[in-house]
């Protein structure tokens, strides 16, 4: 989770489509299902396959599951976000993980990550609608990127590629993803 923190946050913001769906983050989470490759000698960024990436409504969380229990911390995360961001606070986005271990998957670990976003980030225009393809590409490449600033210089309110990279070397490498 820490290695892919930035692409996870960017993917979650893109998945919510907040300019078209105000406050979707209140009802939906970005959900990822991963499978551990079974080789702990691999670098941390290469230990998992991405099986599924998509949005899920809170109602789709399995009652009694760890994800459902972790979702209960959402109101507290919102209060922390309001303190952290003050008047620029927009909301809290959640990312839920189900991580499968074993050849048959014999074990499952679940985690929920909350992060606050500001009003500028919430207004960012999503340029690439295939945000899940971008995330899969970042994982395949083992990419570690910085968090999007929320806008492209000279284009008010437009975020580069839906919240993805700004620097030239990454733009060129990742422009091929999904093509």
C-alpha positions as CSV (number, residue, x, y, z in Angstrom):
1,X,0.0,0.0,0.0
2,X,2.8,2.4,0.8
3,X,4.7,1.8,-2.5
4,X,1.6,2.4,-4.6
5,X,0.1,5.2,-2.4
6,X,0.2,7.8,-5.1
7,X,-1.3,5.8,-8.0
8,X,-3.9,4.4,-5.6
9,X,-5.0,7.9,-4.5
10,X,-5.0,9.2,-8.1
11,X,-7.0,6.1,-9.3
12,X,-9.5,6.6,-6.4
13,X,-10.0,10.2,-7.3
14,X,-10.4,9.4,-11.0
15,X,-12.8,6.5,-10.1
16,X,-15.2,8.8,-8.2
17,X,-15.7,11.3,-11.1
18,X,-16.5,14.0,-8.5
19,X,-17.2,16.9,-11.0
20,X,-20.0,14.8,-12.6
21,X,-21.0,13.0,-9.4
22,X,-20.7,15.3,-6.4
23,X,-19.8,13.5,-3.2
24,X,-19.8,10.1,-4.7
25,X,-17.0,9.4,-2.2
26,X,-19.7,9.2,0.5
27,X,-21.3,6.2,-1.0
28,X,-18.6,4.5,-3.1
29,X,-15.1,3.1,-2.5
30,X,-12.4,2.2,-4.8
31,X,-12.1,-1.6,-4.5
32,X,-9.0,-3.7,-5.3
33,X,-8.7,-7.4,-5.3
34,X,-5.0,-8.5,-5.3
35,X,-3.4,-11.9,-5.3
36,X,0.0,-12.5,-3.6
37,X,2.4,-14.2,-6.1
38,X,3.7,-16.4,-3.3
39,X,7.3,-15.3,-3.5
40,X,8.4,-13.0,-0.7
41,X,11.8,-12.6,-2.2
42,X,10.4,-10.4,-5.0
43,X,10.6,-6.7,-4.5
44,X,7.6,-5.4,-2.6
45,X,6.2,-3.6,-5.7
46,X,6.2,-6.9,-7.7
47,X,4.6,-9.3,-5.2
48,X,1.0,-9.0,-6.3
49,X,-1.2,-9.5,-9.3
50,X,-4.1,-7.0,-9.7
51,X,-7.3,-9.2,-10.1
52,X,-9.9,-6.5,-10.0
53,X,-10.1,-2.7,-9.8
54,X,-13.4,-0.8,-9.6
55,X,-15.9,1.1,-7.6
56,X,-18.2,-0.5,-5.1
57,X,-21.0,0.9,-3.1
58,X,-21.0,0.6,0.7
59,X,-24.0,-1.7,0.3
60,X,-21.9,-4.2,-1.6
61,X,-19.5,-4.7,1.3
62,X,-20.1,-8.1,2.9
63,X,-21.8,-7.6,6.3
64,X,-19.4,-8.6,9.0
65,X,-16.4,-8.5,6.8
66,X,-13.3,-6.6,7.8
67,X,-13.9,-4.1,5.1
68,X,-17.4,-3.4,6.4
69,X,-16.0,-3.0,10.0
70,X,-13.2,-0.7,8.8
71,X,-15.8,1.4,6.9
72,X,-17.3,2.3,10.2
73,X,-14.4,4.6,10.8
74,X,-15.5,6.9,7.9
75,X,-17.1,9.6,10.1
76,X,-14.0,9.9,12.2
77,X,-11.8,10.2,9.1
78,X,-14.1,13.0,7.9
79,X,-13.6,14.9,11.1
80,X,-9.8,14.5,10.9
81,X,-10.0,15.7,7.3
82,X,-11.8,18.8,8.3
83,X,-9.1,19.6,10.9
84,X,-6.3,18.8,8.4
85,X,-7.7,20.8,5.4
86,X,-9.9,23.4,7.1
87,X,-12.1,25.4,4.7
88,X,-10.6,23.6,1.6
89,X,-11.9,20.2,2.9
90,X,-14.1,18.4,0.3
91,X,-14.4,14.8,1.6
92,X,-12.7,11.5,2.4
93,X,-12.1,8.9,-0.3
94,X,-11.8,5.2,0.7
95,X,-9.8,2.4,-0.9
96,X,-10.7,-1.1,0.1
97,X,-8.4,-4.0,-0.5
98,X,-9.0,-7.8,-0.5
99,X,-5.7,-9.5,-0.7
100,X,-5.7,-13.3,-1.5
101,X,-2.9,-15.6,-0.4
102,X,-2.1,-19.1,-1.3
103,X,-2.5,-21.2,-4.5
104,X,-6.2,-21.8,-4.1
105,X,-6.6,-18.6,-2.2
106,X,-6.6,-20.1,1.2
107,X,-6.3,-16.8,3.2
108,X,-7.7,-13.3,2.7
109,X,-6.6,-10.1,4.3
110,X,-8.7,-7.0,4.0
111,X,-7.7,-3.4,4.5
112,X,-9.3,0.0,4.2
113,X,-7.4,3.2,3.5
114,X,-9.0,6.7,4.0
115,X,-7.5,9.9,2.7
116,X,-8.8,13.5,2.7
117,X,-9.2,15.5,-0.5
118,X,-9.5,19.2,-1.0
119,X,-12.0,21.1,-3.1
120,X,-9.5,21.7,-5.9
121,X,-8.7,18.0,-6.2
122,X,-12.5,17.2,-6.3
123,X,-13.0,19.6,-9.2
124,X,-10.2,18.1,-11.3
125,X,-11.4,17.1,-14.8
126,X,-10.7,13.4,-15.5
127,X,-9.1,13.2,-18.9
128,X,-8.6,9.5,-19.2
129,X,-11.7,7.5,-18.4
130,X,-9.9,4.2,-18.3
131,X,-8.4,4.9,-14.9
132,X,-8.3,1.2,-14.0
133,X,-6.1,0.5,-17.0
134,X,-3.7,3.2,-15.9
135,X,-3.5,1.7,-12.4
136,X,-2.8,-1.8,-13.7
137,X,-0.1,-0.3,-15.9
138,X,1.6,1.3,-13.0
139,X,1.6,-1.9,-11.0
140,X,3.0,-3.9,-14.0
141,X,5.8,-1.4,-14.3
142,X,6.4,-1.1,-10.6
143,X,6.1,2.6,-10.9
144,X,6.4,4.9,-8.0
145,X,5.1,8.4,-8.8
146,X,4.2,11.6,-7.1
147,X,0.7,12.8,-6.2
148,X,-1.1,14.9,-8.8
149,X,-1.2,18.7,-8.1
150,X,-4.8,18.7,-9.5
151,X,-4.3,21.0,-12.5
152,X,-2.4,21.5,-15.7
153,X,-0.6,24.9,-15.9
154,X,-2.6,27.3,-18.0
155,X,-5.8,25.2,-18.1
156,X,-7.9,26.1,-15.2
157,X,-9.5,23.1,-13.5
158,X,-8.0,20.5,-15.8
159,X,-6.0,17.8,-14.2
160,X,-3.5,15.9,-16.3
161,X,-4.7,12.5,-17.4
162,X,-7.2,12.3,-14.6
163,X,-4.8,12.9,-11.8
164,X,-1.8,11.0,-13.1
165,X,1.8,12.1,-13.7
166,X,3.0,15.6,-14.6
167,X,6.7,15.2,-15.3
168,X,7.9,14.6,-18.9
169,X,9.7,11.3,-18.3
170,X,6.7,9.6,-16.7
171,X,4.2,11.1,-19.2
172,X,6.1,9.5,-22.1
173,X,6.5,6.1,-20.4
174,X,2.8,6.0,-19.3
175,X,1.3,7.4,-22.5
176,X,1.6,3.9,-24.0
177,X,-0.4,2.3,-21.2
178,X,-3.8,1.0,-22.3
179,X,-3.0,1.4,-26.0
